[in-house]
C-alpha cells in the first residue's frame, strides 16, 4: 500500500513523527515531494473561508519540517512563500465576494496590454475554482500584466457545425 505523503504530513504531531517524515521526504526525493506539493495545492484549492487560518498554519508546519525544498529542485526554493501567497490571495477573494454572490459561472483573465501576446482566459468556472486560479496566478504576474476574476452574468455559447466533405463525381456527358 502506497503511503500518502500529505496525509502523513498532516498526521505528524510529535517531534519523532516530524523527523521521520522529513527523513523520508529527503531520502525519497523529487517524485515524492512533487506528489506532496500536488496534494498541498489541492487542499489550497478546496479550503473554504473558515479554514484559511488552518491552511496558513500548514504552510508554517511544512516550512519547519522541510526547510530546504530547493535541495530537491531549484524551482522549489521559494515554494513555501508561493503557497503562502496563494492562500493570502485566495483569502482576499473570499473576503471580497459575499457567500450569496458566489453562485454561477466565473472566469479568470490574464493580460498584458503592453505586449501582443494573447489574453489567457479560463471561462466557465465555479467560484472556488476561479478563486484558486486567481490565487495561483496572481503572485507570478509580470510587469504590466493584470489578472481579473469576474462573474459571468450573461453568456451565449454556440458550437460550430462540422461540415462533412462531400465527394462529387464528375461525369463527362
C-alpha positions in Angstrom: 0.0 0.0 0.0 1.4 3.3 -1.1 1.8 5.9 1.7 0.2 9.3 1.1 2.8 11.9 1.9 0.3 14.7 2.6 -1.7 12.5 5.0 1.5 11.6 6.8 2.4 15.2 7.0 -1.0 16.2 8.4 -0.8 13.4 11.0 2.8 14.1 12.1 2.2 15.6 15.5 5.2 14.6 17.6 8.9 15.6 17.1 9.7 12.0 16.2 7.0 11.8 13.5 8.2 15.1 12.1 11.8 13.9 11.9 10.7 10.6 10.3 8.6 12.4 7.8 11.5 14.8 7.0 14.0 12.0 6.6 11.6 10.0 4.3 10.9 13.0 2.1 14.6 13.8 1.8 15.6 10.2 1.0 12.8 9.6 -1.5 13.4 12.8 -3.4 11.8 14.7 -6.2 8.9 12.4 -7.2 7.5 12.1 -3.6 7.9 15.8 -2.9 6.1 16.6 -6.2 3.2 14.4 -5.1 3.2 16.1 -1.7 3.0 19.5 -3.3 0.2 18.5 -5.6 -1.8 17.3 -2.6 -0.9 20.5 -0.8 -2.2 22.6 -3.8 -5.4 20.5 -3.9 -6.0 21.4 -0.2 -5.5 25.1 -1.1 -7.9 24.8 -3.9 -10.6 23.1 -1.7 -10.3 25.2 1.5 -13.2 27.4 2.4 -13.4 30.7 4.4 -13.3 29.1 7.9 -10.2 27.0 7.0 -7.9 29.9 5.9 -6.0 30.1 9.2 -5.5 26.4 9.3 -4.0 26.4 5.8 -1.6 29.2 6.8 -0.5 27.0 9.8 0.0 24.0 7.5 2.4 26.1 5.4 4.3 27.2 8.5 4.4 23.5 9.6 5.8 22.5 6.2 8.4 25.3 6.2 9.6 24.0 9.6 9.6 20.3 8.7 11.1 20.8 5.2 13.1 23.9 5.3 15.1 23.4 2.2 13.0 22.1 -0.7 15.3 23.8 -3.1 17.8 21.0 -2.5 15.4 18.6 -4.3 14.7 21.1 -7.1 15.8 24.7 -7.6 12.3 25.5 -8.7 11.1 24.8 -5.2 13.5 27.1 -3.4 10.6 29.5 -2.6 7.7 27.1 -2.7 6.6 27.9 0.9 6.4 31.6 0.0 4.5 30.7 -3.1 1.9 28.6 -1.3 1.6 31.1 1.5 0.9 33.8 -1.2 -1.7 31.6 -2.9 -3.5 31.3 0.4 -3.3 35.1 1.0 -4.7 35.9 -2.4 -7.5 33.3 -2.1 -8.5 34.7 1.2 -8.6 38.2 -0.4 -11.1 36.8 -3.0 -13.1 35.0 -0.3 -13.4 38.3 1.7 -14.2 40.4 -1.4 -17.2 38.2 -2.6 -20.1 37.6 -0.2 -21.2 34.0 0.0 -24.6 34.7 -1.5 -22.9 36.2 -4.6 -20.7 33.2 -5.4 -23.0 31.1 -7.5 -23.0 31.0 -11.2 -20.2 31.0 -13.8 -16.9 32.7 -13.2 -13.8 33.4 -15.3 -10.3 34.4 -14.8 -8.5 36.6 -17.4 -4.8 37.4 -17.5 -3.5 40.0 -19.9 -0.6 42.3 -20.6 -1.8 45.2 -22.8 1.8 46.2 -23.4 2.5 43.1 -25.4 0.9 41.4 -28.4 0.5 38.1 -26.6 -2.9 36.6 -26.5 -5.1 37.0 -23.4 -5.4 33.9 -21.2 -9.0 33.2 -20.3 -10.3 30.5 -18.1 -14.2 30.6 -18.5 -17.0 28.5 -17.1 -15.5 28.1 -13.6 -17.2 27.7 -10.3 -16.4 30.4 -7.8 -13.9 28.3 -5.8 -12.1 27.1 -9.0 -11.8 30.7 -10.2 -10.6 31.8 -6.7 -7.9 29.1 -6.8 -6.7 30.0 -10.3 -6.6 33.7 -9.3 -4.6 32.8 -6.2 -2.3 30.6 -8.3 -1.5 33.1 -11.0 -1.6 36.3 -9.0 1.8 36.0 -7.3 3.6 35.5 -10.6 2.2 38.4 -12.6 4.9 40.2 -14.6 5.3 43.9 -15.1 2.2 45.4 -16.8 0.2 42.2 -16.5 -3.1 42.2 -14.8 -5.4 39.4 -13.6 -9.2 39.7 -13.4 -11.7 37.4 -11.8 -15.2 38.1 -12.8 -18.6 36.6 -12.6 -20.3 36.0 -15.9 -23.8 37.5 -15.8 -24.9 36.6 -19.3 -23.3 34.4 -21.9 -24.2 32.9 -25.2 -22.4 29.7 -26.2 -22.5 28.2 -29.6 -20.6 25.4 -31.2 -19.7 25.3 -34.8 -21.2 22.6 -37.0 -18.7 20.3 -38.6 -19.1 20.3 -42.3 -18.6 16.9 -43.9 -16.6 16.7 -47.1 -18.8 15.9 -50.0 -17.2 13.9 -52.7 -18.5 14.9 -56.1 -18.0 12.6 -59.0 -17.7 14.5 -62.3 -19.2 12.5 -65.1 -18.5 13.5 -68.7 -21.5 13.5 -70.9 
